[in-house]
Amino acid sequence: MTFSRKIFCLVGFLSALFLAGPVFEVYAETLITGIEIDVDTTWSKVDSPYLVDGFIKVDSGATLFLEPGVVVRFNNRAGLDVYGKLVAKGTSIEKVYFSSFRDIALEGEDFSKNELARKINSNWKLNFYSGSEFSFEHSILSFSSNRQSVYGSSGIFNNVVLSNTGGLIVEESFVEFLDSSFNNVDNTYVYNKGYLRVSSSTINNSENSVVFSAFDSGRVEINNSIVSNLIDSSLLGVFDNSYGLISSSTIALDYLSFVYPVFVYNGSELDISSSTITGILGQVGVVIFDDADSLKASEVKITRSILSGGFSDGIIVFGGANLSISDSTIEGFISSGINGFDGGSISVVRSEISNNGTGIRTNGADVFVSESIVKDNLDYGINNLQTSIVVDAVNNWWGDESGPYHQTLNPAGLGDTVSSGVSFDPWKLKEKEEKIKPVIIIPGILGSARKNGVWVIDPIFHIYDNLMGTLLVNGYSATSTLFTFPYDWRNSNVESGRLLKKKIEEVKKICECDKVNIVAHSMGGLVARSYAQSEEYTNDIDQLIFLGTPHRGAPSDYLMWEAGEFSSGPENTYLRLYFSKEAKHRRWHSS
């Protein structure tokens, strides 16, 4: 066979091979093994993917920088030991990947925790040691059976996906996740003054794990996040003098589970605020307990939150632990909404306990319920099994104006049933009483003055005294629902509008409400408009009432502003004297 015929046959064979099946991309990997990075180093997309064999050390003072689009794969028992700084700066289009050497897809697929995921996993690891720093942006860390470890370090994960990994270990460090995703992530341990904050993130598909654990003075915060698909898994465990926070988050637990979604014990603290925990199938939503050796009682505070829908209890409190609930709803639990026993205390204020088997069951806990709604519970609104400790439950609504049913103390009551050992009289005759919304009075020009170094409202003419007095007579309080906003009316209304925003935020914290009412006089109305029509407005004004506001301008004021001319009248006589004094003080000489 001639040389030309050989070439022809080879080309024909390769063409047939190409047509017969898919073409696989061949990676030209850069092998990194057994090195020590002691100067600033960049791993580039051009040299990617990188295959790391063994542990690579990043020395103190050195930075390892990974460009967008870089792929790093780790062999078994391989990883990075960081004593300096690691920066992985991906983009939304070109992410930085950290994964197993077995993972060749690198397309961010949503692998469930199945046989395929277990086959792809390796045991690569990142270790961040004392004094180190790290920053991951638009990155994916996947397929590691190990926990990534942070010891005495600090760093941030921004727009990062953790998928099919062993979680983290955080000790004496601060770690923050922003806009990130935890998918099939096992136990994360935060201890020995470690601090983990997770914000605006998603947490899902964990199985047989405690996703976040805080112990030995650890701290875990979950803010503005969404949690779902926890299969036989707890979201958060807080124990041994640690602290946990769940804030502005939604937790949907729709799988039959045999573990507690949230548990607290041994002198720890947990705050749940503005959050929803639903679909608690199989086990109790929140468990709070302390053992005999605990040096202090665990404390749990639940505010402006909802716990609903469960086969067992909503909350269990025992062993001397304490629970405080305010402005919240506990509903739809087949056993009881709240179950307290073996010491401890339960306080429920301005909340609703409804549609449970029993609203509140207690056997030895000190229970206080006030200004709340206890209704439509199947067996009991409150059932006290140890009557030597009387439940204080006066001033509540029981589902009917006739009050709760008690066989001897109130047999005509058509509301929820209460047992003996419950003090319920007097009760509310209405389900909800309208709450006074706070008012802020904004004076007009010359309606504020500096007195003893502080701006106060109208200390000269007192023209707002009657308005304020009328509001006080009609139920407003000078400390909680009636406020004033004195300001320097010589400044720009835009600047005063920014200060008004801060004042509204202060009032909302005092009243624990979302909106305020404003009564604005004259130029005060322009100040209120400046804020309400600005980009900084947060929809926190309910009613805005204008009193003599010059929405289209004031011609006479224009003459004063532009030419210093004043019309006749007692007020303008005062204005002329005031402005003349101010001009002399500032050395504004008239021509």
Secondary structure, DSSP 8 states (H G I E B T S, - for coil): --HHHHHHHHHHHHHHHHHHS--------EEEES-EE-S-EEE-STT--EEEESEEEE-TT-EEEE-TT-EEEE-TT-EEEESSEEEEE--SSS-EEEEETT----S-----SSHHHHHH-B--EEEE-TT-EEEEEEEEEEEESS-EEEES-EEEEEEEEEEEE--EEEES-EEEEES-EEEEE--EEEETT-EEEEES-EEE--BSSEEEEEESS-EEEEES-EEE--BS-EEEEEESS-EEEEES-EEE--S--SS-SEEEESS-EEEEES-EEEEE-SS-SEEEE--TT-SS--EEEEES-EEEEESS-SEEEETT-EEEEES-EEEEESSEEEEEESS-EEEEES-EEESSSEEEEEEB-EEEEES-EEE--SSEEEEES-TTS-EE--S-B-SSTT--BBTTTBTT--S-BB-TTEE--S--SSS-------EEEE--TTSEEEETTEEEE-TTT-TTHHHHHHHHHTT--TTTTEEE----TTS-HHHHHHHHHHHHHHHHHHHT-S-EEEEEETHHHHHHHHHHTSTT--S-EEEEEEES--TT--HHHHHHHHH----SSHHHHHHHHHHHHHHHHTT----
